[in-house]
Amino acid sequence: MRKAMSLLGAALMGLFQGGCNNTPQEDVPLVQAVKTGNEKAVKQHLNKGEAANQKDEEGVPLLISAAEQGDEKIVSALIQAGASLEEKGPHGESALLVACLKGHTRVVESLIEAGVNVNAPCKISSEFLTRYYTGEIVQKAGGFEWEYNTISPIYAAVLNGHTKVINRLVQAGVDANVQEEQKGVTPLMLASLIGHEDSVNEVLGAKGDINLADNDGWTALMAASGIGNEKVVEKLLEAGANPNIPDKDGWTALRLASLGGHIEVVKKLLAAGADVNARDSEGVAVLVAASGTGRANVVQELLNGGADATQEDGRRALKMARLYGHQEVVKLLSEAGAKR
């Protein structure tokens, strides 16, 4: 009985496998073949002259669908059959942008070798980008602040920290100074804000303008200083970032680091020549702003770095510290010569 059951099972398995193997590949529609990664069926359709620029039921070009899946072989087959490299999907996305967002390095390489424009921007919705964003920074900040935005492939790769993709784009001559449409954020600034050190290193390899500012006057160094990423700050300073560039309100990287209580960043900025007595557009010095926060260790570091507590700045700083009850700061300023 057991032997009979085994023979029956083997016969059924053979029938099942035979049925699968005998299914003609051309009976699988090209769109379905691409979506399911059926390379053999895709090539059979294309070899018969079927159009490579077809779209699925949602209006997504097949090349974009294959790029999203990371199927390098199908991507290559579609390209060879004449698929448009620059055609956009229903959300404004391109095959290269999607591959960069997903981190599919080999697909990116195939597209580059085929001659895709590595700087071609895409105007996409925040809803679409949120589907692909894998980090936490944007979510913690309440999401993307725009409905539609024009971004480049390298921006997409930096967003998710895909360093191999960034490296490949840099090798292909990507423009490191490209700025997104809404706020003028650069890839380097984005990498610095996210705090991804490896991404910063790769973008720096493109040798763009390290001091390029966004629409608010923020630089990559300001972004890194504001979040307190010591390693990124160090990398940027070593690469020639200017610590004394002010934003449109006159705030500097030192001001941002001081307000955030990022003491190690404060030390590095001062060592790099940051102006400890810099004032914002309203005439408020860094020492005054820091004293108002009650961060005694920052105030002490600013004083050690040459902040003048004996003049008007010292008086205003002392007033701020007294106003908010920061007694330790009051003591430090008084010992440094601040007068009421």
C-alpha positions, 0 to 999 in steps of 0.5 A: 500500500505504501509503495502504491501511494509513493508511485501515485505521488510520483506520478502526480508530481510528474504530471504537475511538473510536466504541465508546468513545463509544457506551458508555452511561454508566449501564452504569458502576456509580456506585461505579466512576464515582466511583473513576475520576472519571467525572463524567458517569456519576456525575451520570447515576446521581444524577439517576436517584435512585441513593443518594449514601451508597453505600460501596465494597467496602472500606466507604468512603463515596463522598464520602470516596473522591471527597474523597481523589481531590480531585475537587471536581465529584464531591464537589459532585454527591454533596453535592447528592444528599444524601451525608452530610457527617459519615459516617465511613469504616472507619478512622474518617476523614471526607471533610473529614479526608481532604481536609485530609490530602491538601491538596485545598483546593477539596474542603475549600471545597465541604464547608465551603460545604455546612455541614460541621463544621470542628471534628468530630474523627475517631478514627483509627489510626496505621496509617491516618494514616501512609499519608497523612503526607508529612513526615519528623519523625514517621518520624525519631522512630520513628512515631506513639506511639499506636494510635488517636487522636482528631484534628481536621481542622486537625491533619490539615492542619498535619501535612502543611503544607497552608497553604491548607487551614489558611487556609480552616479558619481563615476558617471559624472553626476552633477553634485550641485543639483538642487531640488526645486522647493528649497534648493537642498543639495545632495550633500546637504541632504546626506549631511542632514540625514547624518549618513557619513558614507553617503557624505563621503561618496557625494564629496567624491563628485567634488561639487561646491561644498559651501553651496547654500539652499534657499534659506542660506543653509549649507551642508555644514549647517545641516550637520551642525544642527543635528550634532553629527560630529563625524559628518561635521569633521568630514565637511571641515576637512573637505574645506567647508566654511564655518562662518557662512551665515544663513539669511537670518545671520545664523552660523553653524556655530550658532546652530550647534550651540543652540542644540547643545552639541558640545563636540561639534562646537569644539570642532567648529571653534578649532576650525576657525568659527567666529565665536563672536558672530552676530545674527541679523538682529545683532544677537551674538552666539554667546547670548543665544547659548546663555538663554538655553542654559547650556552651561557646557556650551557657554563655557566652551564659547568663553574658552574660545574667545567669546567676550563677556566683558562688553555688551554681549556679556551683559545681554547674555547675563540678562538672558541667563538671569531671565530664565533662571540659569544660575550655573550660566550666570555664575560662568558669565559673572566670573568671565567679567559680565556686568549687569 
